[in-house]
Amino acid sequence: MATGLPVIVTAVGANPDVVRDDVDGLVVPPHAPDALAEAIGRLVKDPQLRRQMGASARARVVDGFDRPHLRERIAAEYVAALSRRGRSPAGWSGRSPR
């Protein structure tokens, strides 16, 4: 996705959370070789679809999964986990360290 290419993933784990079906790539059921073959064929036959999904995939990575965004999201999760335990990180300023 970061290289601007559409992806085909199986609907397991976090894959469907990262890859939006028919937007950034294609999501197929696990253990479904016919669905996988169909998805591959669809992208092979349609260069415009590949370009469109590839551009969307790249934008998704840049907008939501680059280092600054991930650093902020991880820091926020860390603070939330500590606060659920009645703690706060020492010296926390509300922003993640750079």
C-alpha positions as CSV (number, residue, x, y, z in Angstrom):
1,M,0.0,0.0,0.0
2,A,2.8,2.4,0.8
3,T,4.2,2.0,-2.7
4,G,0.9,3.0,-4.2
5,L,-0.3,-0.5,-5.2
6,P,-3.6,-2.1,-4.4
7,V,-3.5,-5.2,-2.2
8,I,-5.5,-8.3,-1.9
9,V,-5.8,-9.6,1.6
10,T,-7.8,-12.3,3.4
11,A,-10.4,-11.3,6.0
12,V,-8.4,-12.4,9.0
13,G,-6.9,-10.5,11.9
14,A,-6.7,-6.7,11.3
15,N,-6.5,-7.0,7.5
16,P,-10.1,-5.7,7.0
17,D,-9.4,-2.8,9.4
18,V,-6.5,-1.7,7.3
19,V,-7.6,-2.5,3.8
20,R,-11.0,-1.1,2.9
21,D,-12.6,-3.5,0.4
22,D,-13.1,-2.0,-3.1
23,V,-11.3,1.2,-1.9
24,D,-7.6,0.4,-1.1
25,G,-7.7,-3.1,-2.4
26,L,-9.7,-6.3,-2.2
27,V,-10.6,-8.4,0.8
28,V,-11.4,-12.0,0.2
29,P,-12.6,-14.7,2.6
30,P,-9.9,-17.0,4.1
31,H,-9.5,-20.4,2.5
32,A,-11.3,-19.3,-0.6
33,P,-9.0,-19.9,-3.6
34,D,-11.7,-19.1,-6.1
35,A,-12.4,-15.7,-4.5
36,L,-8.6,-15.0,-4.5
37,A,-8.3,-16.0,-8.1
38,E,-11.3,-13.8,-9.0
39,A,-9.8,-10.8,-7.1
40,I,-6.4,-11.2,-8.9
41,G,-8.2,-11.4,-12.3
42,R,-10.2,-8.3,-11.5
43,L,-7.1,-6.3,-10.8
44,V,-5.2,-7.8,-13.8
45,K,-8.0,-6.9,-16.2
46,D,-8.6,-3.3,-15.0
47,P,-5.6,-0.9,-15.0
48,Q,-7.8,2.0,-14.0
49,L,-9.1,0.2,-10.9
50,R,-5.5,-0.7,-10.0
51,R,-4.4,3.0,-10.3
52,Q,-7.5,4.2,-8.3
53,M,-7.1,1.6,-5.5
54,G,-3.3,2.1,-5.5
55,A,-3.6,5.9,-5.0
56,S,-6.2,5.3,-2.2
57,A,-4.0,2.7,-0.6
58,R,-1.0,5.1,-0.6
59,A,-3.1,8.0,0.8
60,R,-4.4,5.7,3.6
61,V,-0.9,4.7,4.6
62,V,0.4,8.3,4.6
63,D,-2.7,9.7,6.4
64,G,-3.0,7.0,9.1
65,F,0.0,4.8,9.4
66,D,3.1,7.0,9.0
67,R,5.5,7.3,12.0
68,P,4.2,10.5,13.5
69,H,0.6,9.3,13.4
70,L,1.5,5.9,14.8
71,R,3.6,7.5,17.6
72,E,0.7,9.6,18.7
73,R,-1.8,6.7,18.6
74,I,0.6,4.4,20.5
75,A,1.2,7.1,23.1
76,A,-2.5,7.7,23.5
77,E,-3.2,4.0,24.0
78,Y,-0.4,3.8,26.6
79,V,-1.8,6.8,28.5
80,A,-5.3,5.3,28.3
81,A,-4.1,1.9,29.6
82,L,-2.3,3.6,32.5
83,S,-5.3,5.8,33.4
84,R,-7.5,2.7,33.5
85,R,-5.2,1.4,36.2
86,G,-5.2,4.8,38.1
87,R,-1.7,5.8,37.0
88,S,-0.2,8.4,34.7
89,P,3.2,8.4,33.0
90,A,5.9,10.4,34.8
91,G,6.5,13.7,33.1
92,W,3.6,13.2,30.6
93,S,3.0,16.4,28.7
94,G,0.1,15.2,26.6
95,R,2.3,14.7,23.5
96,S,4.5,11.8,22.6
97,P,8.3,12.3,22.6
98,R,9.9,12.9,19.3
